[in-house]
Amino acid sequence: MEPGRISLGSAWWWLFVVPWVATHGFPPQDLVGRLPGQPTVGFRQFAGYVDVDVDAGRSLFYYFVEAEQDPHLLPLTLWLNGGPGCSSVGGGAFTELGPFYPKGDGRGLRRNSMSWNKASNLLFVESPAGVGWSYSNTTSDYTCGDDSTATDMLTFMLKWYAKFPAFRDRSFFLTGESYAGHYIPQLADAILDYNIHSKGFKFNIKGVAIGNPLLNLDRDAQATYEFFWSHGMISDEVWLAITRDCDFDDYVLTNPHNVTKSCNEAIADANGIVGEYINNYDVLLDVCYPSLVEQELRLKKLATKISMGVDVCMTYERRFYFNLPEVQKALHANRTNLPYEWSMCSDSTLDYNYNDTNINMLPLLKRIVQNHIPLWIFSGDEDSVVPLLGSRTLVRELAHDLKFKVTVPYGAWFHKGQVGGWAIEYGNTLTFATVRGASHMVPFAQPSRALHLFSSFVKGRRLPNSTRPSIDD
């Protein structure tokens, strides 16, 4: 089997007999009337469960928000956060690109004026089971990995379309960030396989976009320390020791013994110099001190400070809000009264196969592009966790493998008369773009620039290379 490919095995027989039940195109039982403390808006929200394995009692929780205007015309965009094991509802929907942010008191919501539902209908899923309010009645289901996650997400989408048949033929975009650098390509791969075998319904994929994605640990792990050095966060001596003593080829995140003692010492020196009072997800931001303990615990779980997490400074507001009984009731969430609180990342619930972090995603990205699906990789340039230095190189290597020429040379793109970042395009379907001043969570740190980038992506437009206002400004 090709590295990173998903084998669906015996699940195929079921996928051809999904019951397409249409009730005016939307499930009334999942309609969210109004969230506690929510500002008045003119679009609808839906939330609830999709049973991906009835026998096992495995269900994924979703939150869906219509586009602000013309939802019946605009595309559908799926967003997945990473982790592995972090919530797309808590992250993407209520911290980054959804229509609301939690208020400082944790009891209400404020409007996100740069929500991506200005350009698309948005779907967020807590995946895999064990994340957020997604659950299984079979304990062994919480031992999972990339393969099972992709298979469940394919099943989820097919059953979600049964709930929302109006979107079956709509243009479909796959997006996400961080460890979604695994989730999204593997889901796209499974969808492409499904489309080949299906004699009926086929997914209408129109694009894939992933922010600060983990694509190849060999390159991305080294890029973290290269980023530290390039930003003056470690000394020349430590960086030279890392480049001399560390071989990042076949790097294994879960096995610190796969590198030499001198390499481990150099990496420890680097992490010690950077220290714990820097937000690794945005090195320019001040840290949120109440969240340092939680951040450290997550980082220390792994062998290095490579962690695919989310912004730590909204953790307490968001967690308090989502654990209010009235909020869970409004969202039709926690229907089984889980024996634990909702949390952003499910380290204590999930036993995720961290060996999967070593899978190289470039073969799957290659397949996506070869199927004429536009692929955008974008990077917040202040992220040291999955820095642009690795992603930019990996995109160039992918273009070389595809024998793509540069169609738009590397240069600045503009938003509201200012540089929004830098971008390059290969072969008309492969784009790499940075977002200036953005963190690991691009839409959170630079909401206006992120919305411009996303709007350009779903509309099939190149990022503007002049200061003249564009239609997305």
TORKOL-4160 file (C-alpha; in steps of 0.2 Angstrom, whole numbers, padded with zeros to 4 digits, m for minus):
473
<pt num="1" X="0000" Y="0000" Z="0000"/>
<pt num="2" X="0006" Y="0017" Z="m0004"/>
<pt num="3" X="0012" Y="0027" Z="0011"/>
<pt num="4" X="m0003" Y="0037" Z="0018"/>
<pt num="5" X="m0016" Y="0028" Z="0008"/>
<pt num="6" X="m0032" Y="0024" Z="0017"/>
<pt num="7" X="m0039" Y="0006" Z="0015"/>
<pt num="8" X="m0058" Y="0006" Z="0017"/>
<pt num="9" X="m0060" Y="m0013" Z="0016"/>
<pt num="10" X="m0076" Y="m0020" Z="0021"/>
<pt num="11" X="m0084" Y="m0003" Z="0023"/>
<pt num="12" X="m0087" Y="m0001" Z="0005"/>
<pt num="13" X="m0103" Y="m0011" Z="0004"/>
<pt num="14" X="m0112" Y="0000" Z="0016"/>
<pt num="15" X="m0107" Y="0016" Z="0007"/>
<pt num="16" X="m0117" Y="0012" Z="m0009"/>
<pt num="17" X="m0133" Y="0011" Z="0001"/>
<pt num="18" X="m0134" Y="0027" Z="0011"/>
<pt num="19" X="m0152" Y="0032" Z="0012"/>
<pt num="20" X="m0154" Y="0049" Z="0004"/>
<pt num="21" X="m0169" Y="0055" Z="0014"/>
<pt num="22" X="m0174" Y="0073" Z="0010"/>
<pt num="23" X="m0185" Y="0083" Z="0022"/>
<pt num="24" X="m0184" Y="0101" Z="0014"/>
<pt num="25" X="m0166" Y="0099" Z="0013"/>
<pt num="26" X="m0162" Y="0102" Z="0032"/>
<pt num="27" X="m0165" Y="0092" Z="0048"/>
<pt num="28" X="m0177" Y="0102" Z="0059"/>
<pt num="29" X="m0172" Y="0092" Z="0074"/>
<pt num="30" X="m0154" Y="0099" Z="0073"/>
<pt num="31" X="m0159" Y="0117" Z="0070"/>
<pt num="32" X="m0151" Y="0128" Z="0084"/>
<pt num="33" X="m0164" Y="0141" Z="0088"/>
<pt num="34" X="m0152" Y="0153" Z="0098"/>
<pt num="35" X="m0136" Y="0150" Z="0108"/>
<pt num="36" X="m0135" Y="0158" Z="0125"/>
<pt num="37" X="m0129" Y="0175" Z="0125"/>
<pt num="38" X="m0128" Y="0175" Z="0106"/>
<pt num="39" X="m0130" Y="0191" Z="0096"/>
<pt num="40" X="m0144" Y="0192" Z="0083"/>
<pt num="41" X="m0140" Y="0186" Z="0066"/>
<pt num="42" X="m0149" Y="0182" Z="0050"/>
<pt num="43" X="m0142" Y="0165" Z="0046"/>
<pt num="44" X="m0147" Y="0148" Z="0053"/>
<pt num="45" X="m0136" Y="0136" Z="0063"/>
<pt num="46" X="m0138" Y="0117" Z="0065"/>
<pt num="47" X="m0129" Y="0105" Z="0077"/>
<pt num="48" X="m0131" Y="0087" Z="0082"/>
<pt num="49" X="m0124" Y="0070" Z="0079"/>
<pt num="50" X="m0121" Y="0058" Z="0064"/>
<pt num="51" X="m0120" Y="0040" Z="0069"/>
<pt num="52" X="m0105" Y="0033" Z="0060"/>
<pt num="53" X="m0106" Y="0015" Z="0067"/>
<pt num="54" X="m0123" Y="0011" Z="0075"/>
<pt num="55" X="m0117" Y="m0006" Z="0081"/>
<pt num="56" X="m0103" Y="0001" Z="0090"/>
<pt num="57" X="m0113" Y="0016" Z="0096"/>
<pt num="58" X="m0100" Y="0028" Z="0088"/>
<pt num="59" X="m0106" Y="0046" Z="0084"/>
<pt num="60" X="m0098" Y="0062" Z="0078"/>
<pt num="61" X="m0104" Y="0079" Z="0083"/>
<pt num="62" X="m0105" Y="0093" Z="0071"/>
<pt num="63" X="m0109" Y="0111" Z="0070"/>
<pt num="64" X="m0115" Y="0119" Z="0053"/>
<pt num="65" X="m0118" Y="0137" Z="0050"/>
<pt num="66" X="m0126" Y="0144" Z="0034"/>
<pt num="67" X="m0117" Y="0158" Z="0024"/>
<pt num="68" X="m0122" Y="0175" Z="0029"/>
<pt num="69" X="m0130" Y="0179" Z="0012"/>
<pt num="70" X="m0136" Y="0167" Z="m0002"/>
<pt num="71" X="m0133" Y="0151" Z="0007"/>
<pt num="72" X="m0142" Y="0142" Z="m0007"/>
<pt num="73" X="m0129" Y="0147" Z="m0019"/>
<pt num="74" X="m0113" Y="0147" Z="m0010"/>
<pt num="75" X="m0102" Y="0132" Z="m0008"/>
<pt num="76" X="m0100" Y="0120" Z="0007"/>
<pt num="77" X="m0083" Y="0120" Z="0016"/>
<pt num="78" X="m0078" Y="0107" Z="0029"/>
<pt num="79" X="m0065" Y="0113" Z="0042"/>
<pt num="80" X="m0055" Y="0101" Z="0053"/>
<pt num="81" X="m0043" Y="0106" Z="0067"/>
<pt num="82" X="m0029" Y="0095" Z="0072"/>
<pt num="83" X="m0021" Y="0089" Z="0088"/>
<pt num="84" X="m0023" Y="0074" Z="0084"/>
<pt num="85" X="m0037" Y="0075" Z="0096"/>
<pt num="86" X="m0043" Y="0093" Z="0096"/>
<pt num="87" X="m0060" Y="0100" Z="0093"/>
<pt num="88" X="m0065" Y="0109" Z="0077"/>
<pt num="89" X="m0080" Y="0116" Z="0085"/>
<pt num="90" X="m0070" Y="0124" Z="0099"/>
<pt num="91" X="m0056" Y="0129" Z="0088"/>
<pt num="92" X="m0061" Y="0133" Z="0070"/>
<pt num="93" X="m0080" Y="0137" Z="0074"/>
<pt num="94" X="m0078" Y="0147" Z="0090"/>
<pt num="95" X="m0060" Y="0153" Z="0090"/>
<pt num="96" X="m0055" Y="0156" Z="0072"/>
<pt num="97" X="m0067" Y="0157" Z="0057"/>
<pt num="98" X="m0084" Y="0154" Z="0064"/>
<pt num="99" X="m0097" Y="0167" Z="0067"/>
<pt num="100" X="m0095" Y="0169" Z="0085"/>
<pt num="101" X="m0081" Y="0171" Z="0099"/>
<pt num="102" X="m0084" Y="0168" Z="0117"/>
<pt num="103" X="m0085" Y="0183" Z="0128"/>
<pt num="104" X="m0072" Y="0186" Z="0142"/>
<pt num="105" X="m0084" Y="0181" Z="0155"/>
<pt num="106" X="m0087" Y="0164" Z="0146"/>
<pt num="107" X="m0106" Y="0166" Z="0147"/>
<pt num="108" X="m0110" Y="0174" Z="0131"/>
<pt num="109" X="m0104" Y="0176" Z="0113"/>
<pt num="110" X="m0098" Y="0191" Z="0102"/>
<pt num="111" X="m0099" Y="0192" Z="0083"/>
<pt num="112" X="m0084" Y="0188" Z="0073"/>
<pt num="113" X="m0085" Y="0201" Z="0059"/>
<pt num="114" X="m0072" Y="0191" Z="0048"/>
<pt num="115" X="m0081" Y="0174" Z="0049"/>
<pt num="116" X="m0078" Y="0163" Z="0034"/>
<pt num="117" X="m0097" Y="0161" Z="0032"/>
<pt num="118" X="m0096" Y="0177" Z="0022"/>
<pt num="119" X="m0090" Y="0167" Z="0008"/>
<pt num="120" X="m0096" Y="0149" Z="0011"/>
<pt num="121" X="m0107" Y="0138" Z="0021"/>
<pt num="122" X="m0097" Y="0131" Z="0035"/>
<pt num="123" X="m0096" Y="0113" Z="0043"/>
<pt num="124" X="m0086" Y="0109" Z="0058"/>
<pt num="125" X="m0084" Y="0091" Z="0065"/>
<pt num="126" X="m0077" Y="0084" Z="0081"/>
<pt num="127" X="m0067" Y="0070" Z="0075"/>
<pt num="128" X="m0062" Y="0056" Z="0079"/>
<pt num="129" X="m0074" Y="0049" Z="0092"/>
<pt num="130" X="m0068" Y="0054" Z="0109"/>
<pt num="131" X="m0065" Y="0073" Z="0104"/>
<pt num="132" X="m0076" Y="0085" Z="0112"/>
<pt num="133" X="m0094" Y="0078" Z="0112"/>
<pt num="134" X="m0091" Y="0065" Z="0099"/>
<pt num="135" X="m0091" Y="0048" Z="0108"/>
<pt num="136" X="m0092" Y="0029" Z="0106"/>
<pt num="137" X="m0101" Y="0016" Z="0117"/>
<pt num="138" X="m0086" Y="0004" Z="0113"/>
<pt num="139" X="m0071" Y="0009" Z="0123"/>
<pt num="140" X="m0059" Y="0001" Z="0111"/>
<pt num="141" X="m0064" Y="0014" Z="0098"/>
<pt num="142" X="m0054" Y="0027" Z="0107"/>
<pt num="143" X="m0039" Y="0018" Z="0102"/>
<pt num="144" X="m0038" Y="0025" Z="0084"/>
<pt num="145" X="m0027" Y="0033" Z="0071"/>
<pt num="146" X="m0026" Y="0041" Z="0054"/>
<pt num="147" X="m0034" Y="0026" Z="0045"/>
<pt num="148" X="m0050" Y="0025" Z="0056"/>
<pt num="149" X="m0052" Y="0044" Z="0057"/>
<pt num="150" X="m0052" Y="0045" Z="0038"/>
<pt num="151" X="m0064" Y="0031" Z="0036"/>
<pt num="152" X="m0076" Y="0038" Z="0049"/>
<pt num="153" X="m0076" Y="0055" Z="0041"/>
<pt num="154" X="m0080" Y="0048" Z="0024"/>
<pt num="155" X="m0095" Y="0039" Z="0032"/>
<pt num="156" X="m0099" Y="0055" Z="0042"/>
<pt num="157" X="m0100" Y="0065" Z="0026"/>
<pt num="158" X="m0111" Y="0053" Z="0017"/>
<pt num="159" X="m0123" Y="0052" Z="0031"/>
<pt num="160" X="m0122" Y="0071" Z="0034"/>
<pt num="161" X="m0128" Y="0073" Z="0015"/>
<pt num="162" X="m0142" Y="0062" Z="0020"/>
<pt num="163" X="m0147" Y="0075" Z="0033"/>
<pt num="164" X="m0144" Y="0090" Z="0021"/>
<pt num="165" X="m0148" Y="0083" Z="0004"/>
<pt num="166" X="m0148" Y="0101" Z="m0003"/>
<pt num="167" X="m0129" Y="0101" Z="m0002"/>
<pt num="168" X="m0126" Y="0085" Z="m0011"/>
<pt num="169" X="m0122" Y="0093" Z="m0028"/>
<pt num="170" X="m0114" Y="0109" Z="m0020"/>
<pt num="171" X="m0096" Y="0113" Z="m0023"/>
<pt num="172" X="m0086" Y="0106" Z="m0008"/>
<pt num="173" X="m0070" Y="0112" Z="m0001"/>
<pt num="174" X="m0059" Y="0103" Z="0012"/>
<pt num="175" X="m0050" Y="0114" Z="0024"/>
<pt num="176" X="m0041" Y="0114" Z="0040"/>
<pt num="177" X="m0025" Y="0117" Z="0050"/>
<pt num="178" X="m0011" Y="0109" Z="0059"/>
<pt num="179" X="m0013" Y="0090" Z="0060"/>
<pt num="180" X="m0027" Y="0092" Z="0047"/>
<pt num="181" X="m0012" Y="0091" Z="0036"/>
<pt num="182" X="m0015" Y="0072" Z="0039"/>
<pt num="183" X="m0034" Y="0073" Z="0041"/>
<pt num="184" X="m0038" Y="0082" Z="0025"/>
<pt num="185" X="m0027" Y="0074" Z="0012"/>
<pt num="186" X="m0032" Y="0057" Z="0019"/>
<pt num="187" X="m0051" Y="0061" Z="0018"/>
<pt num="188" X="m0048" Y="0068" Z="0001"/>
<pt num="189" X="m0040" Y="0052" Z="m0004"/>
<pt num="190" X="m0054" Y="0041" Z="0003"/>
<pt num="191" X="m0067" Y="0052" Z="m0006"/>
<pt num="192" X="m0057" Y="0050" Z="m0023"/>
<pt num="193" X="m0058" Y="0032" Z="m0020"/>
<pt num="194" X="m0076" Y="0033" Z="m0016"/>
<pt num="195" X="m0080" Y="0043" Z="m0032"/>
<pt num="196" X="m0071" Y="0030" Z="m0043"/>
<pt num="197" X="m0082" Y="0016" Z="m0036"/>
<pt num="198" X="m0098" Y="0025" Z="m0034"/>
<pt num="199" X="m0111" Y="0022" Z="m0048"/>
<pt num="200" X="m0122" Y="0036" Z="m0041"/>
<pt num="201" X="m0118" Y="0050" Z="m0030"/>
<pt num="202" X="m0101" Y="0058" Z="m0031"/>
<pt num="203" X="m0093" Y="0071" Z="m0020"/>
<pt num="204" X="m0090" Y="0088" Z="m0030"/>
<pt num="205" X="m0073" Y="0092" Z="m0023"/>
<pt num="206" X="m0067" Y="0109" Z="m0029"/>
<pt num="207" X="m0052" Y="0113" Z="m0018"/>
<pt num="208" X="m0041" Y="0108" Z="m0004"/>
<pt num="209" X="m0033" Y="0121" Z="0008"/>
<pt num="210" X="m0023" Y="0118" Z="0024"/>
<pt num="211" X="m0015" Y="0130" Z="0035"/>
<pt num="212" X="0002" Y="0127" Z="0044"/>
<pt num="213" X="0000" Y="0109" Z="0041"/>
<pt num="214" X="0010" Y="0094" Z="0047"/>
<pt num="215" X="0015" Y="0086" Z="0030"/>
<pt num="216" X="0032" Y="0077" Z="0032"/>
<pt num="217" X="0039" Y="0076" Z="0050"/>
<pt num="218" X="0056" Y="0074" Z="0043"/>
<pt num="219" X="0056" Y="0092" Z="0036"/>
<pt num="220" X="0044" Y="0100" Z="0048"/>
<pt num="221" X="0053" Y="0095" Z="0064"/>
<pt num="222" X="0069" Y="0102" Z="0058"/>
<pt num="223" X="0060" Y="0118" Z="0053"/>
<pt num="224" X="0055" Y="0122" Z="0071"/>
<pt num="225" X="0073" Y="0124" Z="0076"/>
<pt num="226" X="0078" Y="0133" Z="0060"/>
<pt num="227" X="0064" Y="0145" Z="0064"/>
<pt num="228" X="0070" Y="0148" Z="0081"/>
<pt num="229" X="0087" Y="0152" Z="0074"/>
<pt num="230" X="0081" Y="0163" Z="0060"/>
<pt num="231" X="0071" Y="0173" Z="0073"/>
<pt num="232" X="0085" Y="0175" Z="0085"/>
<pt num="233" X="0078" Y="0164" Z="0098"/>
<pt num="234" X="0093" Y="0152" Z="0099"/>
<pt num="235" X="0111" Y="0155" Z="0096"/>
<pt num="236" X="0122" Y="0151" Z="0081"/>
<pt num="237" X="0131" Y="0139" Z="0092"/>
<pt num="238" X="0116" Y="0129" Z="0096"/>
<pt num="239" X="0109" Y="0129" Z="0078"/>
<pt num="240" X="0126" Y="0123" Z="0071"/>
<pt num="241" X="0126" Y="0109" Z="0084"/>
<pt num="242" X="0108" Y="0104" Z="0079"/>
<pt num="243" X="0113" Y="0104" Z="0060"/>
<pt num="244" X="0129" Y="0095" Z="0064"/>
<pt num="245" X="0122" Y="0082" Z="0076"/>
<pt num="246" X="0104" Y="0079" Z="0071"/>
<pt num="247" X="0098" Y="0069" Z="0056"/>
<pt num="248" X="0080" Y="0072" Z="0054"/>
<pt num="249" X="0078" Y="0060" Z="0040"/>
<pt num="250" X="0065" Y="0046" Z="0046"/>
<pt num="251" X="0062" Y="0057" Z="0062"/>
<pt num="252" X="0050" Y="0048" Z="0074"/>
<pt num="253" X="0041" Y="0059" Z="0085"/>
<pt num="254" X="0037" Y="0046" Z="0098"/>
<pt num="255" X="0054" Y="0039" Z="0100"/>
<pt num="256" X="0067" Y="0051" Z="0106"/>
<pt num="257" X="0080" Y="0037" Z="0106"/>
<pt num="258" X="0081" Y="0037" Z="0087"/>
<pt num="259" X="0093" Y="0052" Z="0087"/>
<pt num="260" X="0110" Y="0053" Z="0095"/>
<pt num="261" X="0114" Y="0059" Z="0112"/>
<pt num="262" X="0123" Y="0075" Z="0106"/>
<pt num="263" X="0107" Y="0079" Z="0095"/>
<pt num="264" X="0096" Y="0076" Z="0110"/>
<pt num="265" X="0107" Y="0088" Z="0120"/>
<pt num="266" X="0107" Y="0101" Z="0107"/>
<pt num="267" X="0088" Y="0101" Z="0105"/>
<pt num="268" X="0086" Y="0102" Z="0124"/>
<pt num="269" X="0098" Y="0117" Z="0124"/>
<pt num="270" X="0087" Y="0125" Z="0111"/>
<pt num="271" X="0071" Y="0122" Z="0120"/>
<pt num="272" X="0079" Y="0128" Z="0136"/>
<pt num="273" X="0084" Y="0144" Z="0128"/>
<pt num="274" X="0067" Y="0147" Z="0120"/>
<pt num="275" X="0059" Y="0144" Z="0137"/>
<pt num="276" X="0042" Y="0141" Z="0143"/>
<pt num="277" X="0037" Y="0160" Z="0142"/>
<pt num="278" X="0035" Y="0160" Z="0123"/>
<pt num="279" X="0019" Y="0156" Z="0114"/>
<pt num="280" X="0026" Y="0143" Z="0102"/>
<pt num="281" X="0011" Y="0146" Z="0091"/>
<pt num="282" X="0014" Y="0164" Z="0089"/>
<pt num="283" X="0031" Y="0170" Z="0094"/>
<pt num="284" X="0026" Y="0188" Z="0094"/>
<pt num="285" X="0012" Y="0186" Z="0106"/>
<pt num="286" X="0013" Y="0188" Z="0125"/>
<pt num="287" X="0009" Y="0172" Z="0134"/>
<pt num="288" X="m0007" Y="0169" Z="0143"/>
<pt num="289" X="0000" Y="0164" Z="0160"/>
<pt num="290" X="m0016" Y="0154" Z="0167"/>
<pt num="291" X="m0014" Y="0142" Z="0152"/>
<pt num="292" X="0004" Y="0139" Z="0153"/>
<pt num="293" X="0002" Y="0123" Z="0164"/>
<pt num="294" X="m0010" Y="0115" Z="0151"/>
<pt num="295" X="0001" Y="0120" Z="0137"/>
<pt num="296" X="0016" Y="0113" Z="0145"/>
<pt num="297" X="0007" Y="0096" Z="0149"/>
<pt num="298" X="0002" Y="0094" Z="0131"/>
<pt num="299" X="0020" Y="0098" Z="0124"/>
<pt num="300" X="0028" Y="0087" Z="0137"/>
<pt num="301" X="0018" Y="0072" Z="0131"/>
<pt num="302" X="0028" Y="0072" Z="0115"/>
<pt num="303" X="0046" Y="0070" Z="0113"/>
<pt num="304" X="0049" Y="0088" Z="0107"/>
<pt num="305" X="0039" Y="0104" Z="0107"/>
<pt num="306" X="0031" Y="0099" Z="0090"/>
<pt num="307" X="0013" Y="0100" Z="0095"/>
<pt num="308" X="m0002" Y="0102" Z="0084"/>
<pt num="309" X="m0013" Y="0112" Z="0096"/>
<pt num="310" X="m0023" Y="0128" Z="0096"/>
<pt num="311" X="m0023" Y="0145" Z="0104"/>
<pt num="312" X="m0021" Y="0143" Z="0123"/>
<pt num="313" X="m0027" Y="0160" Z="0128"/>
<pt num="314" X="m0046" Y="0157" Z="0125"/>
<pt num="315" X="m0045" Y="0140" Z="0133"/>
<pt num="316" X="m0054" Y="0145" Z="0149"/>
<pt num="317" X="m0068" Y="0156" Z="0141"/>
<pt num="318" X="m0072" Y="0143" Z="0128"/>
<pt num="319" X="m0072" Y="0128" Z="0140"/>
<pt num="320" X="m0083" Y="0137" Z="0153"/>
<pt num="321" X="m0095" Y="0142" Z="0139"/>
<pt num="322" X="m0096" Y="0124" Z="0132"/>
<pt num="323" X="m0099" Y="0116" Z="0149"/>
<pt num="324" X="m0114" Y="0127" Z="0153"/>
<pt num="325" X="m0129" Y="0115" Z="0153"/>
<pt num="326" X="m0140" Y="0128" Z="0143"/>
<pt num="327" X="m0126" Y="0129" Z="0129"/>
<pt num="328" X="m0126" Y="0110" Z="0127"/>
<pt num="329" X="m0145" Y="0109" Z="0127"/>
<pt num="330" X="m0145" Y="0123" Z="0113"/>
<pt num="331" X="m0132" Y="0113" Z="0103"/>
<pt num="332" X="m0141" Y="0096" Z="0105"/>
<pt num="333" X="m0124" Y="0091" Z="0112"/>
<pt num="334" X="m0118" Y="0078" Z="0125"/>
<pt num="335" X="m0134" Y="0067" Z="0122"/>
<pt num="336" X="m0126" Y="0053" Z="0132"/>
<pt num="337" X="m0121" Y="0063" Z="0147"/>
<pt num="338" X="m0102" Y="0059" Z="0145"/>
<pt num="339" X="m0093" Y="0056" Z="0161"/>
<pt num="340" X="m0081" Y="0070" Z="0158"/>
<pt num="341" X="m0082" Y="0089" Z="0154"/>
<pt num="342" X="m0080" Y="0096" Z="0136"/>
<pt num="343" X="m0062" Y="0101" Z="0133"/>
<pt num="344" X="m0052" Y="0107" Z="0118"/>
<pt num="345" X="m0040" Y="0093" Z="0116"/>
<pt num="346" X="m0044" Y="0075" Z="0122"/>
<pt num="347" X="m0028" Y="0069" Z="0128"/>
<pt num="348" X="m0036" Y="0059" Z="0143"/>
<pt num="349" X="m0049" Y="0051" Z="0132"/>
<pt num="350" X="m0040" Y="0047" Z="0116"/>
<pt num="351" X="m0026" Y="0034" Z="0113"/>
<pt num="352" X="m0021" Y="0040" Z="0096"/>
<pt num="353" X="m0008" Y="0032" Z="0086"/>
<pt num="354" X="0006" Y="0045" Z="0086"/>
<pt num="355" X="0017" Y="0034" Z="0075"/>
<pt num="356" X="0005" Y="0040" Z="0061"/>
<pt num="357" X="0013" Y="0057" Z="0063"/>
<pt num="358" X="0027" Y="0050" Z="0053"/>
<pt num="359" X="0017" Y="0047" Z="0037"/>
<pt num="360" X="0023" Y="0058" Z="0023"/>
<pt num="361" X="0008" Y="0067" Z="0015"/>
<pt num="362" X="0016" Y="0072" Z="m0001"/>
<pt num="363" X="0010" Y="0057" Z="m0011"/>
<pt num="364" X="m0008" Y="0060" Z="m0006"/>
<pt num="365" X="m0006" Y="0079" Z="m0010"/>
<pt num="366" X="0001" Y="0074" Z="m0027"/>
<pt num="367" X="m0014" Y="0063" Z="m0031"/>
<pt num="368" X="m0026" Y="0078" Z="m0026"/>
<pt num="369" X="m0017" Y="0089" Z="m0038"/>
<pt num="370" X="m0017" Y="0076" Z="m0052"/>
<pt num="371" X="m0036" Y="0075" Z="m0051"/>
<pt num="372" X="m0036" Y="0093" Z="m0055"/>
<pt num="373" X="m0041" Y="0099" Z="m0038"/>
<pt num="374" X="m0033" Y="0116" Z="m0033"/>
<pt num="375" X="m0022" Y="0114" Z="m0018"/>
<pt num="376" X="m0017" Y="0129" Z="m0007"/>
<pt num="377" X="m0005" Y="0127" Z="0007"/>
<pt num="378" X="m0005" Y="0143" Z="0018"/>
<pt num="379" X="0006" Y="0147" Z="0033"/>
<pt num="380" X="0006" Y="0160" Z="0047"/>
<pt num="381" X="0023" Y="0167" Z="0047"/>
<pt num="382" X="0025" Y="0168" Z="0066"/>
<pt num="383" X="0022" Y="0150" Z="0070"/>
<pt num="384" X="0036" Y="0140" Z="0076"/>
<pt num="385" X="0026" Y="0124" Z="0078"/>
<pt num="386" X="0024" Y="0120" Z="0060"/>
<pt num="387" X="0034" Y="0134" Z="0052"/>
<pt num="388" X="0032" Y="0141" Z="0034"/>
<pt num="389" X="0051" Y="0136" Z="0032"/>
<pt num="390" X="0046" Y="0117" Z="0031"/>
<pt num="391" X="0029" Y="0119" Z="0022"/>
<pt num="392" X="0037" Y="0131" Z="0008"/>
<pt num="393" X="0051" Y="0118" Z="0004"/>
<pt num="394" X="0038" Y="0103" Z="0004"/>
<pt num="395" X="0027" Y="0112" Z="m0008"/>
<pt num="396" X="0042" Y="0116" Z="m0020"/>
<pt num="397" X="0047" Y="0098" Z="m0019"/>
<pt num="398" X="0029" Y="0093" Z="m0023"/>
<pt num="399" X="0029" Y="0105" Z="m0038"/>
<pt num="400" X="0046" Y="0097" Z="m0044"/>
<pt num="401" X="0039" Y="0080" Z="m0042"/>
<pt num="402" X="0024" Y="0085" Z="m0053"/>
<pt num="403" X="0035" Y="0094" Z="m0065"/>
<pt num="404" X="0026" Y="0110" Z="m0063"/>
<pt num="405" X="0033" Y="0126" Z="m0068"/>
<pt num="406" X="0031" Y="0142" Z="m0058"/>
<pt num="407" X="0016" Y="0151" Z="m0065"/>
<pt num="408" X="0016" Y="0166" Z="m0053"/>
<pt num="409" X="0033" Y="0170" Z="m0046"/>
<pt num="410" X="0036" Y="0172" Z="m0027"/>
<pt num="411" X="0030" Y="0189" Z="m0022"/>
<pt num="412" X="0019" Y="0199" Z="m0010"/>
<pt num="413" X="0001" Y="0199" Z="m0011"/>
<pt num="414" X="m0010" Y="0213" Z="m0004"/>
<pt num="415" X="m0025" Y="0216" Z="0007"/>
<pt num="416" X="m0032" Y="0233" Z="0010"/>
<pt num="417" X="m0017" Y="0242" Z="0003"/>
<pt num="418" X="m0004" Y="0232" Z="0014"/>
<pt num="419" X="0006" Y="0217" Z="0011"/>
<pt num="420" X="m0005" Y="0202" Z="0017"/>
<pt num="421" X="0009" Y="0190" Z="0014"/>
<pt num="422" X="0019" Y="0181" Z="0000"/>
<pt num="423" X="0014" Y="0168" Z="m0012"/>
<pt num="424" X="0019" Y="0157" Z="m0026"/>
<pt num="425" X="0009" Y="0147" Z="m0039"/>
<pt num="426" X="0015" Y="0131" Z="m0048"/>
<pt num="427" X="0006" Y="0124" Z="m0063"/>
<pt num="428" X="m0011" Y="0134" Z="m0060"/>
<pt num="429" X="m0017" Y="0121" Z="m0047"/>
<pt num="430" X="m0004" Y="0122" Z="m0033"/>
<pt num="431" X="m0002" Y="0138" Z="m0022"/>
<pt num="432" X="0009" Y="0141" Z="m0007"/>
<pt num="433" X="0005" Y="0157" Z="0003"/>
<pt num="434" X="0011" Y="0165" Z="0019"/>
<pt num="435" X="0000" Y="0176" Z="0030"/>
<pt num="436" X="0010" Y="0191" Z="0037"/>
<pt num="437" X="0008" Y="0192" Z="0056"/>
<pt num="438" X="m0002" Y="0176" Z="0058"/>
<pt num="439" X="0001" Y="0162" Z="0070"/>
<pt num="440" X="m0002" Y="0144" Z="0069"/>
<pt num="441" X="m0020" Y="0148" Z="0070"/>
<pt num="442" X="m0021" Y="0160" Z="0055"/>
<pt num="443" X="m0039" Y="0165" Z="0055"/>
<pt num="444" X="m0038" Y="0169" Z="0074"/>
<pt num="445" X="m0022" Y="0180" Z="0073"/>
<pt num="446" X="m0026" Y="0189" Z="0056"/>
<pt num="447" X="m0045" Y="0187" Z="0053"/>
<pt num="448" X="m0046" Y="0200" Z="0039"/>
<pt num="449" X="m0031" Y="0193" Z="0029"/>
<pt num="450" X="m0037" Y="0175" Z="0032"/>
<pt num="451" X="m0054" Y="0179" Z="0025"/>
<pt num="452" X="m0047" Y="0187" Z="0010"/>
<pt num="453" X="m0036" Y="0172" Z="0007"/>
<pt num="454" X="m0051" Y="0160" Z="0009"/>
<pt num="455" X="m0063" Y="0170" Z="m0002"/>
<pt num="456" X="m0050" Y="0170" Z="m0016"/>
<pt num="457" X="m0048" Y="0152" Z="m0014"/>
<pt num="458" X="m0066" Y="0147" Z="m0015"/>
<pt num="459" X="m0069" Y="0159" Z="m0029"/>
<pt num="460" X="m0055" Y="0152" Z="m0039"/>
<pt num="461" X="m0045" Y="0169" Z="m0039"/>
<pt num="462" X="m0027" Y="0172" Z="m0037"/>
<pt num="463" X="m0021" Y="0183" Z="m0023"/>
<pt num="464" X="m0019" Y="0201" Z="m0029"/>
<pt num="465" X="m0001" Y="0206" Z="m0032"/>
<pt num="466" X="m0004" Y="0225" Z="m0032"/>
<pt num="467" X="m0010" Y="0238" Z="m0019"/>
<pt num="468" X="m0026" Y="0241" Z="m0029"/>
<pt num="469" X="m0042" Y="0236" Z="m0019"/>
<pt num="470" X="m0049" Y="0219" Z="m0025"/>
<pt num="471" X="m0067" Y="0213" Z="m0023"/>
<pt num="472" X="m0062" Y="0204" Z="m0007"/>
<pt num="473" X="m0055" Y="0219" Z="0002"/>
